[in-house]
């Protein structure tokens, strides 16, 4: 297989867990393991690296660019086997693939405002195809990041139904969501014709928040964006509602603590018979006003909000409601509770944002 080379330096992470008891990995008979995390310097990827390191039974390889700024600090506390530039990933796999236990494919262009479709397809779709095929050929486990952006405006609901008809009905609203949906449809359709990895799972992350997202700029969670002004006791800014059924600040999202996302991925490692496409949210939508109140409340401040018009260029594509249907993951056996909004925001503020060192 010819290695796929990403043409531009665009391989960001996307959406922490406390140490968990050592649980033998069935496919490795409890032995030493190697995990490769694409996008491992990014948001969810670096938190996953922390969760894997806490287990103490593996070496961790990160595939990512660190670029400029403080993104490197997402990994500064990790013990890593190596950091592989994305353009060298298949060269690494050619020489070390036999040692790899699983690939966590978290790397992507995750900006919902990116418009370069060729770049998005190269990074989010074609590379994913190459890695899937490599895992099939070499019988390696493959867990990848999909996205709730695949659901578009939510008119078809948020049910992670894997049927051809259900997938065909979804209409993502932006190139990022479409690229993720394209790969989901491939692995559940023609991608299976050539076989599947011994374990595979796609995770449709909803609105993830938590430490190590600071490099994401305008794509940072609202918690992270609100914190500086809340700390100063100033009003935060949220979008007005332009929908008659929702009050200002009453727009609803399924906000999920990044530690819960990591816990699900670690659970998948311990349950190698679980395969499929799964939502990853809490199953309970909360409002942006609730989110803001949780930030201010943790800081002991009165919550004050200035509402501003939603920009016209995104107003017709703005989502007013997202809520993951979580029955599929629960039926697969995942039983742990998800972190409540107030608890997750409180941890994020107290343990990270409001400290001298906010990195996990």
C-alpha positions in Angstrom: 0.0 0.0 0.0 1.3 3.4 -0.9 1.4 5.8 2.1 -1.0 8.6 1.9 0.7 12.0 2.5 -1.2 14.8 4.0 -0.5 17.9 1.8 -0.6 20.6 4.5 0.1 20.8 8.2 -3.5 20.4 9.3 -3.9 17.5 11.7 -5.4 18.9 14.9 -7.0 17.1 17.7 -10.7 17.5 18.3 -13.3 16.4 22.4 -9.5 12.8 31.0 -9.9 10.3 33.2 -8.7 9.3 36.5 -6.5 6.2 36.8 -8.5 3.1 36.4 -7.8 -0.4 37.7 -5.5 -2.6 35.6 -7.8 -4.7 33.4 -6.2 -7.4 31.1 -6.5 -6.7 27.4 -8.0 -10.0 26.1 -6.4 -9.6 22.6 -3.0 -9.2 24.1 -3.3 -11.6 27.0 -2.6 -8.9 29.5 0.9 -8.3 28.0 2.7 -5.1 27.1 0.9 -3.0 24.4 1.6 -0.2 21.9 -1.1 2.3 21.1 -0.9 4.7 18.2 -2.9 7.9 18.6 -3.4 10.1 15.5 -4.1 13.7 16.5 -2.5 12.7 19.9 -1.4 16.2 20.6 -4.9 17.6 20.2 -7.7 17.9 22.6 -9.3 14.4 22.9 -6.1 12.7 21.7 -3.9 14.1 24.5 -6.5 13.3 27.1 -6.7 9.7 25.8 -2.9 9.5 26.1 -3.2 10.5 29.7 -5.8 7.8 30.3 -3.7 5.1 28.6 -0.5 6.2 30.5 -2.4 5.9 33.8 -2.9 2.2 33.1 0.9 1.6 33.1 0.8 -1.3 30.7 1.7 0.2 27.3 3.9 2.5 25.3 2.2 5.4 23.5 3.0 6.7 20.1 1.6 10.0 19.0 1.1 11.0 15.4 0.7 14.7 15.1 2.3 18.1 14.3 2.9 20.3 17.3 3.2 23.5 15.3 3.6 26.8 17.0 2.3 28.0 20.3 1.5 25.9 23.4 0.0 22.8 21.8 3.1 20.9 22.8 2.1 21.4 26.5 -0.8 19.0 25.9 1.8 16.3 25.9 4.4 17.8 28.2 3.4 15.5 31.1 3.2 12.3 29.1 5.8 9.6 28.8 5.8 8.8 25.0 7.6 6.2 23.0 7.8 8.6 20.0 6.1 11.4 18.1 5.6 10.7 14.4 4.8 13.4 11.9 1.6 12.5 10.0 3.4 12.3 6.6 5.6 9.5 8.1 2.8 7.4 9.6 2.9 4.6 7.1 6.7 4.5 7.2 6.4 4.0 11.0 3.7 1.3 10.5 5.8 -0.5 8.0 8.7 -0.8 10.5 6.8 -1.0 13.8 3.3 -2.2 12.8 3.8 -5.7 14.3 4.1 -4.1 17.8 0.9 -2.0 17.5 -2.1 -3.2 19.5 -4.6 -0.6 18.3 -4.9 2.6 16.4 -6.9 5.5 17.9 -7.6 7.7 14.9 -8.5 11.1 16.5 -6.7 13.3 14.0 -8.8 15.5 11.7 -9.6 18.9 10.5 -12.2 19.5 13.1 -13.1 23.1 12.3 -16.8 23.4 11.2 -15.9 26.6 9.2 -13.1 25.1 7.1 -14.0 25.4 3.4 -11.1 23.8 1.6 -12.9 20.6 0.6 -9.8 18.9 -1.0 -7.9 19.4 2.2 -10.8 18.1 4.3 -11.2 15.0 2.2 -7.5 14.3 2.1 -7.2 14.5 5.9 -10.6 13.3 7.2 -11.6 10.7 4.6 -8.7 9.4 2.5 -6.3 9.0 5.4 -9.1 7.3 7.4 -9.5 4.9 4.5 -5.8 4.1 4.4 -5.7 3.4 8.1 -8.8 1.3 8.0 -7.4 -0.8 5.2 -4.0 -1.2 7.0 -5.8 -2.4 10.2 -7.8 -4.9 8.1 -4.7 -6.2 6.4 -2.6 -6.5 9.6 -5.5 -7.5 11.9 -5.2 -4.5 14.3 -7.9 -2.8 16.2 -9.2 0.6 15.0 -11.2 3.1 17.0 -11.9 6.4 15.3 -13.5 9.8 15.9 -16.7 10.5 14.0 -18.9 13.5 15.0 -22.4 14.6 15.9 -21.9 17.1 13.0 -23.0 14.1 10.8 -26.6 14.7 12.0 -26.9 18.1 10.3 -29.8 20.1 11.6 -31.1 17.2 13.7 -34.3 16.9 11.6 -33.7 13.2 11.4 -33.0 12.9 15.1 -29.8 11.8 16.8 -30.1 8.1 16.7 -26.9 6.1 15.9 -28.8 3.8 13.6 -26.3 1.9 11.4 -28.8 1.0 8.7 -28.3 2.1 5.1 -31.6 4.0 5.1 -30.9 5.9 8.3 -27.4 6.9 7.2 -28.6 8.0 3.8 -31.2 10.3 5.4 -28.6 12.3 7.3 -27.6 15.7 5.7 -24.6 17.3 7.4 -24.5 21.1 7.2 -20.8 21.6 6.7 -17.8 20.0 5.0 -16.4 18.7 8.2 -19.6 16.9 9.1 -19.9 15.5 5.6 -16.4 14.1 5.5 -17.0 12.3 8.8 -20.4 11.0 7.5 -18.7 9.8 4.3 -16.3 7.6 6.2 -19.1 6.3 8.5 -21.1 5.2 5.4 -18.0 3.6 3.9 -17.2 1.4 6.9 -20.8 0.4 7.3 -21.2 -0.2 3.5 -18.5 -0.9 0.9 -15.7 -0.8 3.5 -16.9 -4.2 4.8 -16.5 -5.9 1.5 -12.8 -6.2 2.1 -13.2 -7.3 5.7 -13.0 -5.4 8.9 -10.4 -4.9 11.7 -10.7 -7.5 14.5 -12.3 -4.6 16.5 -13.6 -1.3 15.2 -15.7 1.5 16.6 -16.6 4.9 15.4 -17.6 7.5 18.1 -19.9 10.4 17.3 -18.6 12.9 19.8 -21.1 15.6 20.8 -20.1 18.9 22.6 -17.0 17.9 24.4 -15.3 20.2 27.0 -12.3 19.9 29.2 -8.5 20.6 29.5 -6.1 20.7 26.6 -8.5 22.4 24.2 -6.7 25.8 24.4 -5.1 25.6 21.0 -8.4 25.4 19.2 -9.1 29.1 19.0 -12.7 29.9 18.1 -13.5 26.1 18.2 -12.8 25.9 22.0 -15.8 24.9 24.1 -18.0 27.7 25.5 -16.8 26.8 29.0 -13.3 27.7 28.0 -14.4 30.9 26.2 -16.6 32.1 29.1 -14.1 31.5 31.9 -11.8 34.5 31.5 -14.7 37.1 31.5 -16.5 35.2 34.3 -13.2 35.2 36.4 -13.2 39.0 36.1 -16.9 39.2 37.0 -17.9 40.6 33.6 -20.8 39.6 31.5 -20.3 36.8 29.0 -21.7 36.9 25.5 -24.0 34.3 24.1 -26.0 34.2 20.9 -29.6 35.4 20.9 -32.2 32.9 19.8 -33.8 33.5 16.4 -36.2 30.6 16.8 -39.6 31.2 18.4 -39.4 27.9 20.4 -36.2 28.8 22.2 -35.5 31.7 24.6 -32.2 33.6 24.5 -29.6 31.2 26.0 -32.1 28.4 25.8 -30.5 26.7 22.8 -29.7 23.1 23.9 -26.6 21.0 23.4 -25.4 17.6 24.7 -22.3 18.7 26.6 -20.0 15.9 27.6 -16.9 16.0 29.9 -13.8 14.8 28.0 -13.0 12.3 30.8 -16.2 10.4 30.0 -15.1 10.2 26.4 -11.7 8.7 27.4 -13.5 6.3 29.8 -15.6 4.9 26.9 -12.5 4.4 24.7 -10.7 2.6 27.5 -13.8 0.4 28.0 -13.7 -0.4 24.3 -10.2 -1.7 24.7 -11.4 -4.0 27.5 -14.3 -5.2 25.4 -12.8 -6.2 22.1 -16.1 -7.9 21.0 -17.8 -4.5 20.8 -18.0 -3.1 17.2 -20.0 -0.4 15.6 -20.9 3.2 15.3 -21.9 4.8 18.6 -23.1 8.2 19.8 -20.9 9.7 22.6 -22.8 12.3 24.6 -24.6 12.2 27.9 -28.1 11.6 26.5 -29.3 14.8 28.3 -29.4 18.2 26.5 -28.7 21.3 28.6 -28.9 25.0 27.7 -26.0 27.4 27.1 -27.5 29.5 29.9 -27.1 26.5 32.3 -23.5 26.1 31.1 -22.7 29.8 31.8 -24.3 29.6 35.2 -22.2 26.6 36.1 -19.0 28.5 35.2 -19.9 31.6 37.2 -21.3 29.5 40.1 -18.0 27.6 40.4 -16.2 30.9 40.7 -18.7 32.3 43.2 -19.8 35.0 40.7 -23.2 36.2 39.7 -24.0 35.0 36.2 -24.6 37.9 33.8 -25.1 37.4 30.1 -25.2 39.8 27.1 -27.0 38.3 24.2 -25.8 39.2 20.7 -27.2 38.4 17.3 -26.2 35.1 15.7 -24.1 36.0 12.6 -26.2 36.0 9.5 -23.7 33.7 7.7 -24.4 30.9 10.1 -27.9 31.8 11.2 -29.7 29.5 8.8 -27.4 26.6 9.7 -27.5 27.1 13.5 -28.5 24.1 15.6 -31.0 24.8 18.4 -31.0 21.3 19.8 -28.7 18.3 20.0 -29.1 15.3 22.3 -27.4 11.9 21.8 -29.5 8.7 21.9 -27.4 6.5 24.1 -29.3 3.2 23.9 -26.9 1.7 21.4 -23.8 2.1 23.7 -25.8 1.0 26.8 -27.0 -2.1 25.0 -23.4 -2.9 24.0 -22.7 -3.1 27.8 -21.3 0.3 28.8 -22.9 1.0 32.2 -20.9 3.8 33.8 -22.7 7.1 34.5 -21.9 10.2 32.6 -20.7 13.3 34.5 -23.4 15.9 35.2 -22.9 19.3 33.6 -22.3 21.2 36.9 -19.9 18.6 38.2 -17.9 18.5 34.9 -17.7 22.3 34.6 -16.8 22.6 38.2 -13.9 20.1 37.8 -12.7 21.9 34.7 -12.7 25.3 36.3 -11.3 24.3 39.7 -8.7 21.7 38.6 -7.5 23.3 35.3 -8.8 26.7 34.1 -8.4 28.5 37.5 -4.9 27.1 38.2 -1.4 28.3 37.1 -1.1 25.2 35.0 -4.3 24.3 33.1 -2.9 21.4 31.1 -3.8 17.8 31.8 
